[in-house]
Amino acid sequence: MNKLTDQLIFEVSRPGRRAYSLPTNDVETVSLEGIVPTHLIRQKAAELPEVSELQLMRHYTNLSNKNFGLETGFYPLGSCTMKYNPKVNEDIARYSGFANIHPLQSPETTQGALELLYDLQEYLKAVSGMDAVSLQPAAGAQGEWTALLLFKQYHEQNGDGQTRRKILIPDSAHGTNPATAAICGFEIVEIKSNEDGTVSVDALKEVVGPDTAGMMMTNPNTLGLFEQNIKQIAEIVHEAGGLMYCDGANSNAILGLSQPSTMGFDAVHFNLHKTFSTPHGGGGPGSGPVAVKEFLRPYLPVPHIEKEDDKYVLNSNYPQTIGRVKGYFGNFGVNVRAYAYIRSMGPDGLRQVSEDAILNANYLKARLEPYYDTPYPQVCKHEFVLSGTRQKKLGANTKDMAKRLLDYGFYAPTVYFPLIVAEALMIEPTETEAKETLDAFADAMIEIAQTAEENPALLNEAPHSTPVKRLDETTAARKPIVKFER
Ligand SMILES: *Cc1c(COP(=O)(O)O)cnc(C)c1O
């Protein structure tokens, strides 16, 4: 890194330098006076950086080189399924027939796009075992929200809307679950987990009842463990008149191996941007379709994309619908990518995705177990959770170890989540990583565990090799400096 590449573009700037050359203006210059309100007319030129085209190019290329992404290195961020996004998906999403159509075009002129969406719904039905799908929700959290609105509508139609006010949620759940239930106006009842990390059936029996609207579960759960009692849990909730919701963010562990429908769920959301390999991170766009059992179909968002003879149509004739949850057809481009991914993998390929994801996670877990506390030693699914308590006692906590991983060129795992594990390190390698990459990561984690014993101070001050060293996160959040001062 030399001085030039570390400079801000404002520091590189010199008055009068330009990255463009436009032809001379041959039309009359028009004054804004009388057209734009006076207080909105700029009195002096904007203070934009003035640089040459080459300086501009270098600035942004160097900036992007400082970014860490899936395509620069291993990204084992638990729960987020940071798998490789094949480039063929990108090519297909950019086909002009998909990229240049307008969502308000009449269905007669967009039959191909509607066919793709219809087929994607069919694939998601096959994967989940459910009967109907809406592609509208733009993210996992919006899928959760859509499904809980369906539950609410179902209870209201049954005259139970006033009494069924409670949603049961395990203490290992992702934060979006209680947030979703709260936003839908439900009361949240937390269910304790057993010592082995799965939901306690006894704790469930104590709280389930006529006021239960439903239960939100993740399977495999956020500890990467398959809920052994899932069928019994679903029976208990159903017997009490409640509905079962599956947070499907962990579907990467069960493709072709198990289905939310057979587990007893009534609705599930998918994170196409996780499981079905469309790029994510940085806030979107995503896609969080919901799949439901037949009895919930009438409440799904409209319009439904349906097939009549050999034509694809938009059907809004569902009087009990919860209405629209997103403009047009959801995030269409994300849906195209997921479709391309599913088509290129095929059913056998998708099953192998999950088998390899599970194998990779268990391999890494086996290599790290001797060096880190492993609160849940049983065989895991696509991810697992370690605890940094042993190292914390030596003077280096989980945050220190996560920061140190950056020095080795790895993205850090998810840390301090799930909340029920002290000093949690949640690791999800995904199926797309080679054994050599997993080994290099394991070697780094083992070295870090040794550093915690020999020289914890080195960890406390990490990272040492990144362009920006350890930040004071509180000050950065409370008093951010976001403006360059000369
Ligand atoms: C990612 C995730 C969500 C939320 O999905 P978004 O698409 O980020 O809104 C919900 N639950 C679990 C378990 C997740 O991993």
PDBQT file of the ligand as one rigid body, heavy atoms in Angstrom, charges set to zero:
ROOT
HETATM    1  C1  LIG A 501     -31.026 -14.383   7.494  1.00  0.00    +0.000 C 
HETATM    2  C2  LIG A 501     -32.022 -14.916   8.447  1.00  0.00    +0.000 A 
HETATM    3  C3  LIG A 501     -33.278 -14.306   8.600  1.00  0.00    +0.000 A 
HETATM    4  C4  LIG A 501     -33.652 -12.998   7.939  1.00  0.00    +0.000 C 
HETATM    5  O1  LIG A 501     -33.575 -12.994   6.559  1.00  0.00    +0.000 OA
HETATM    6  P1  LIG A 501     -33.328 -11.634   5.748  1.00  0.00    +0.000 P 
HETATM    7  O2  LIG A 501     -33.404 -12.032   4.324  1.00  0.00    +0.000 OA
HETATM    8  O3  LIG A 501     -31.989 -11.113   6.171  1.00  0.00    +0.000 OA
HETATM    9  O4  LIG A 501     -34.423 -10.682   6.143  1.00  0.00    +0.000 OA
HETATM   10  C5  LIG A 501     -34.183 -14.920   9.439  1.00  0.00    +0.000 A 
HETATM   11  N1  LIG A 501     -33.874 -16.027  10.129  1.00  0.00    +0.000 NA
HETATM   12  C6  LIG A 501     -32.669 -16.629  10.033  1.00  0.00    +0.000 A 
HETATM   13  C7  LIG A 501     -32.377 -17.880  10.812  1.00  0.00    +0.000 C 
HETATM   14  C8  LIG A 501     -31.688 -16.089   9.188  1.00  0.00    +0.000 A 
HETATM   15  O5  LIG A 501     -30.485 -16.661   9.092  1.00  0.00    +0.000 OA
ENDROOT
TORSDOF 0
